[in-house]
Amino acid sequence: MKLNTILSRVLLLLLLCCTYVGSEARVPAKRHTIVDYVNKYVAEPEDEFTGALYDAWQHYLRQEPQDDGVTLVVDKAHGFMQYINNDTENSWKMIAEMCYWNCSDLTHRLLAVNVYSWRDGYYSTQGQFDGISFIRITTATNEWEYIGIDDVGVDPFIGIPFIGSGYNADLNSFYIFDEDDNLTYITDEEFKQWERNRPVNIFTLPREGKDIEVTYHTGLEQRHNATYHWDGERFSAQ
């Protein structure tokens, strides 16, 4: 075999190898969906809430009917999930939502998990699992990092004057106090009424768009409080 023929075949082989390696390098990283994020969130249930969500999620993945009172909405196109557990016998309902935003650095996403509850017609954010939390996700590796709500510009008490509560065992009495630590002692019945009617903010994650809506509840009354707008790095109240 002539030398130039051998060299031509070697060069062709090297060209094919380079083309193959180059093609592999150009394969884009997987773009995770809300399904992937819920899968990871419930992969190892650690409490009653994640356990219940895990059960509902398995029904969804297997395309099985949900348990009585449970509703699960999954919108992959808009990156949104909502779980509702409605216990009508005990007049109790839990709502959990999850959605994400793309970050302006193009290498991260911000995932939000929002939980609130309802009992006897009154909304609450004081339950064991209630509240809004945020997770920064590195898109290339799908690594998760929980971050504080302050770090993304969200104030769960926006528009609510500070009022705390406590119990004095010596006096066998509840009390409430303001930001200046001025105490007001109240009866057990007054405390129950205060708990029901104290102001709370309920966050609602977007199924479409980028804004988080906040409603202000006092007892059975409610009004719009604020809108948190995402700019690619953090939220701002409007």
Order of alpha helices (4+ residues) and beta strands (2+ residues): alpha-alpha-alpha-beta-beta-beta-beta-beta-beta-beta-beta-beta-beta-alpha-beta-beta-beta-beta
